[in-house]
Amino acid sequence: MQLVVGRIGRAHGVQGEATIEVRTDQPDQRFAVGSTVSTEDGRNLIITGNRWHNKILLLSFAGITDRDQVELLRDQLISTEVNTEDLQPGEYHFQQLIGCL
């Protein structure tokens, strides 16, 4: 299952770092170096760097080397593959509950 974990914000600096609006309670796990995230337009991005700057997560991606490339990704939701079998009984990802009412 694809789980939305964030949204790409503006570029930070000139070397291709992106600010990330975090939408997960496990950012260190979801945004680890070497992890792959998917964008809304179907791109798979490999995380090559992560750091916190003034409580804002900054990510670097393979092949994204300048701020203009980051701006092309701006405002896209990013998701990652999660295994729902790892959840305890009664635990759910919020996206599994959408439409249950």
Short mmCIF file of the C-alpha atoms (twelve columns), coordinates in Angstrom:
data_MODEL
# 
_entry.id   MODEL 
# 
loop_
_atom_site.group_PDB 
_atom_site.id 
_atom_site.type_symbol 
_atom_site.label_atom_id 
_atom_site.label_alt_id 
_atom_site.label_comp_id 
_atom_site.label_asym_id 
_atom_site.label_seq_id 
_atom_site.Cartn_x 
_atom_site.Cartn_y 
_atom_site.Cartn_z 
_atom_site.pdbx_PDB_model_num 
ATOM 1   C CA . MET A 1   0.000   0.000  0.000   1 
ATOM 2   C CA . GLN A 2   1.264   3.491  -0.835  1 
ATOM 3   C CA . LEU A 3   1.238   5.814  2.189   1 
ATOM 4   C CA . VAL A 4   1.502   9.601  1.786   1 
ATOM 5   C CA . VAL A 5   4.380   10.722 4.018   1 
ATOM 6   C CA . GLY A 6   4.934   14.323 2.949   1 
ATOM 7   C CA . ARG A 7   4.725   17.133 0.445   1 
ATOM 8   C CA . ILE A 8   7.631   18.709 -1.399  1 
ATOM 9   C CA . GLY A 9   7.952   22.402 -0.638  1 
ATOM 10  C CA . ARG A 10  10.257  25.082 -1.961  1 
ATOM 11  C CA . ALA A 11  13.909  24.698 -2.822  1 
ATOM 12  C CA . HIS A 12  16.442  25.412 -0.081  1 
ATOM 13  C CA . GLY A 13  19.728  26.811 -1.322  1 
ATOM 14  C CA . VAL A 14  21.109  26.239 -4.797  1 
ATOM 15  C CA . GLN A 15  22.258  22.604 -4.610  1 
ATOM 16  C CA . GLY A 16  18.939  20.802 -4.997  1 
ATOM 17  C CA . GLU A 17  17.713  20.437 -1.432  1 
ATOM 18  C CA . ALA A 18  13.938  20.484 -0.954  1 
ATOM 19  C CA . THR A 19  11.927  21.472 2.100   1 
ATOM 20  C CA . ILE A 20  9.466   18.772 3.118   1 
ATOM 21  C CA . GLU A 21  6.105   19.150 4.841   1 
ATOM 22  C CA . VAL A 22  6.237   15.988 6.946   1 
ATOM 23  C CA . ARG A 23  3.017   13.948 7.157   1 
ATOM 24  C CA . THR A 24  4.253   10.963 9.135   1 
ATOM 25  C CA . ASP A 25  5.055   10.271 12.752  1 
ATOM 26  C CA . GLN A 26  8.170   8.317  11.696  1 
ATOM 27  C CA . PRO A 27  10.215  10.772 9.610   1 
ATOM 28  C CA . ASP A 28  13.585  9.208  10.463  1 
ATOM 29  C CA . GLN A 29  12.377  5.851  9.132   1 
ATOM 30  C CA . ARG A 30  10.380  7.115  6.145   1 
ATOM 31  C CA . PHE A 31  13.041  9.574  4.908   1 
ATOM 32  C CA . ALA A 32  16.195  7.535  5.550   1 
ATOM 33  C CA . VAL A 33  19.082  7.901  3.101   1 
ATOM 34  C CA . GLY A 34  18.696  5.225  0.426   1 
ATOM 35  C CA . SER A 35  14.899  5.094  0.738   1 
ATOM 36  C CA . THR A 36  12.720  5.604  -2.314  1 
ATOM 37  C CA . VAL A 37  9.672   7.856  -2.348  1 
ATOM 38  C CA . SER A 38  7.168   8.258  -5.182  1 
ATOM 39  C CA . THR A 39  5.702   11.529 -6.434  1 
ATOM 40  C CA . GLU A 40  2.156   12.125 -7.632  1 
ATOM 41  C CA . ASP A 41  3.352   12.240 -11.235 1 
ATOM 42  C CA . GLY A 42  4.881   8.764  -10.943 1 
ATOM 43  C CA . ARG A 43  8.557   9.576  -10.388 1 
ATOM 44  C CA . ASN A 44  10.570  7.462  -7.996  1 
ATOM 45  C CA . LEU A 45  13.095  9.543  -6.067  1 
ATOM 46  C CA . ILE A 46  15.985  8.035  -4.118  1 
ATOM 47  C CA . ILE A 47  16.860  10.008 -0.994  1 
ATOM 48  C CA . THR A 48  20.573  10.844 -0.920  1 
ATOM 49  C CA . GLY A 49  20.586  13.251 2.016   1 
ATOM 50  C CA . ASN A 50  18.402  14.335 4.904   1 
ATOM 51  C CA . ARG A 51  18.828  16.922 7.624   1 
ATOM 52  C CA . TRP A 52  16.781  19.142 9.893   1 
ATOM 53  C CA . HIS A 53  17.178  22.917 9.642   1 
ATOM 54  C CA . ASN A 54  15.158  25.080 12.065  1 
ATOM 55  C CA . LYS A 55  12.621  22.238 12.539  1 
ATOM 56  C CA . ILE A 56  12.183  21.865 8.754   1 
ATOM 57  C CA . LEU A 57  13.186  18.628 7.046   1 
ATOM 58  C CA . LEU A 58  15.469  19.075 4.044   1 
ATOM 59  C CA . LEU A 59  15.914  16.226 1.561   1 
ATOM 60  C CA . SER A 60  18.276  15.684 -1.352  1 
ATOM 61  C CA . PHE A 61  17.402  13.278 -4.159  1 
ATOM 62  C CA . ALA A 62  19.514  11.396 -6.692  1 
ATOM 63  C CA . GLY A 63  19.645  13.332 -9.968  1 
ATOM 64  C CA . ILE A 64  18.201  16.542 -8.487  1 
ATOM 65  C CA . THR A 65  21.154  18.924 -8.401  1 
ATOM 66  C CA . ASP A 66  19.780  22.468 -8.455  1 
ATOM 67  C CA . ARG A 67  16.898  24.577 -7.192  1 
ATOM 68  C CA . ASP A 68  15.189  24.727 -10.608 1 
ATOM 69  C CA . GLN A 69  14.764  20.940 -10.589 1 
ATOM 70  C CA . VAL A 70  13.292  21.097 -7.081  1 
ATOM 71  C CA . GLU A 71  10.821  23.788 -8.139  1 
ATOM 72  C CA . LEU A 72  9.470   21.407 -10.815 1 
ATOM 73  C CA . LEU A 73  8.550   19.000 -7.998  1 
ATOM 74  C CA . ARG A 74  7.086   21.643 -5.697  1 
ATOM 75  C CA . ASP A 75  3.718   20.903 -4.025  1 
ATOM 76  C CA . GLN A 76  3.715   17.234 -5.027  1 
ATOM 77  C CA . LEU A 77  2.703   14.700 -2.417  1 
ATOM 78  C CA . ILE A 78  5.289   12.002 -1.809  1 
ATOM 79  C CA . SER A 79  4.490   8.480  -0.719  1 
ATOM 80  C CA . THR A 80  6.270   5.290  0.189   1 
ATOM 81  C CA . GLU A 81  5.348   1.628  0.117   1 
ATOM 82  C CA . VAL A 82  4.307   0.224  3.504   1 
ATOM 83  C CA . ASN A 83  3.493   -3.300 4.592   1 
ATOM 84  C CA . THR A 84  0.125   -3.346 6.351   1 
ATOM 85  C CA . GLU A 85  0.834   -6.854 7.656   1 
ATOM 86  C CA . ASP A 86  3.263   -5.308 10.179  1 
ATOM 87  C CA . LEU A 87  0.418   -3.501 11.979  1 
ATOM 88  C CA . GLN A 88  -0.871  -4.829 15.293  1 
ATOM 89  C CA . PRO A 89  -4.534  -5.917 15.532  1 
ATOM 90  C CA . GLY A 90  -6.670  -2.774 15.701  1 
ATOM 91  C CA . GLU A 91  -3.936  -0.550 14.207  1 
ATOM 92  C CA . TYR A 92  -4.536  1.178  10.877  1 
ATOM 93  C CA . HIS A 93  -2.949  3.767  8.651   1 
ATOM 94  C CA . PHE A 94  -5.323  6.724  8.344   1 
ATOM 95  C CA . GLN A 95  -5.614  6.160  4.590   1 
ATOM 96  C CA . GLN A 96  -7.139  2.737  5.262   1 
ATOM 97  C CA . LEU A 97  -9.992  4.424  7.147   1 
ATOM 98  C CA . ILE A 98  -11.000 6.874  4.421   1 
ATOM 99  C CA . GLY A 99  -14.501 6.064  3.202   1 
ATOM 100 C CA . CYS A 100 -15.369 3.783  6.136   1 
ATOM 101 C CA . LEU A 101 -18.199 5.991  7.424   1 
# 
